[in-house]
Amino acid sequence: MNIFLWVLQILLALHTAMGAIWKYSNSEQAVPSLKVIPHGVWLAMGVVEIICALGLLVPSLNKTLVSRPPSRRFA
């Protein structure tokens, strides 16, 4: 089950990153409905999506969370 959740997390990060890449590669001329949203807001949403994708992948890169022993409060 743990491996399944990691695979799902990686797929979600890839999906989010692809959405951000799409935002940078398509302009208002390619998609007419994008004219409703200001260009700066559109790019800011892409930046937020990239940060979210990285936030999904950082825990898998940080091995100290897994190998950390449980704390003893009342020992």
Backbone torsions as a table, in degrees:
resi	resn	phi	psi	omega
1	MET	NA	-37.6	-179.4
2	ASN	-63.9	-41.2	178.8
3	ILE	-65.2	-39.8	178.2
4	PHE	-60.3	-41.6	179.5
5	LEU	-67.2	-36.9	177.3
6	TRP	-66.2	-41.4	178.3
7	VAL	-63.6	-42.5	177.8
8	LEU	-62.3	-40.1	179.6
9	GLN	-64.7	-41.3	178.8
10	ILE	-67.1	-41.4	178.1
11	LEU	-64.2	-38.8	177.6
12	LEU	-65.9	-38.7	177.5
13	ALA	-64.9	-41.5	177.7
14	LEU	-64.5	-40.7	178.8
15	HIS	-63.7	-41.4	178.9
16	THR	-66.6	-42.0	179.0
17	ALA	-65.8	-37.8	178.4
18	MET	-65.2	-35.9	175.9
19	GLY	-63.9	-39.1	178.1
20	ALA	-67.6	-41.6	178.6
21	ILE	-64.0	-38.5	178.2
22	TRP	-63.0	-38.3	179.5
23	LYS	-63.9	-35.3	-179.9
24	TYR	-80.3	-27.2	-175.7
25	SER	-88.4	-22.2	-179.8
26	ASN	-102.9	139.0	-179.8
27	SER	-113.8	-179.4	179.6
28	GLU	-65.3	-27.2	-179.9
29	GLN	-72.0	-33.4	-178.0
30	ALA	-76.0	-39.0	-178.3
31	VAL	-124.4	105.2	-174.5
32	PRO	-61.8	-29.6	-177.7
33	SER	-70.6	-11.8	178.9
34	LEU	-75.3	-10.8	-179.9
35	LYS	-67.7	-18.6	-179.8
36	VAL	-69.3	-37.1	-178.2
37	ILE	-92.0	131.6	176.6
38	PRO	-60.8	148.6	-174.5
39	HIS	-61.2	-39.6	179.0
40	GLY	-63.9	-39.2	178.0
41	VAL	-67.0	-39.8	179.8
42	TRP	-61.5	-43.8	178.6
43	LEU	-69.8	-36.2	177.7
44	ALA	-64.3	-36.6	176.7
45	MET	-64.8	-36.0	176.1
46	GLY	-64.9	-39.8	178.0
47	VAL	-64.3	-43.3	178.7
48	VAL	-62.4	-39.2	178.7
49	GLU	-65.5	-38.4	178.1
50	ILE	-66.2	-41.4	177.9
51	ILE	-62.9	-40.0	177.9
52	CYS	-65.2	-40.3	178.6
53	ALA	-64.3	-41.2	176.9
54	LEU	-66.5	-37.3	177.4
55	GLY	-63.7	-28.8	175.9
56	LEU	-75.6	-28.1	-176.5
57	LEU	-93.2	-21.7	-176.3
58	VAL	-60.7	-43.1	179.3
59	PRO	-60.2	-31.2	179.2
60	SER	-73.5	-23.6	178.8
61	LEU	-86.1	-20.3	-177.5
62	ASN	-95.0	100.7	-176.2
63	LYS	-80.1	-10.6	-178.1
64	THR	-70.3	-24.2	177.9
65	LEU	-68.1	-32.9	-177.8
66	VAL	-80.8	-40.6	-174.2
67	SER	-89.8	5.6	-178.2
68	ARG	-77.8	127.5	-179.3
69	PRO	-72.4	152.8	179.4
70	PRO	-66.9	145.0	-179.0
71	SER	-81.0	149.9	178.4
72	ARG	-109.7	111.4	-177.1
73	ARG	-80.8	-45.0	-171.7
74	PHE	-114.6	45.7	-178.9
75	ALA	-92.6	NA	NA
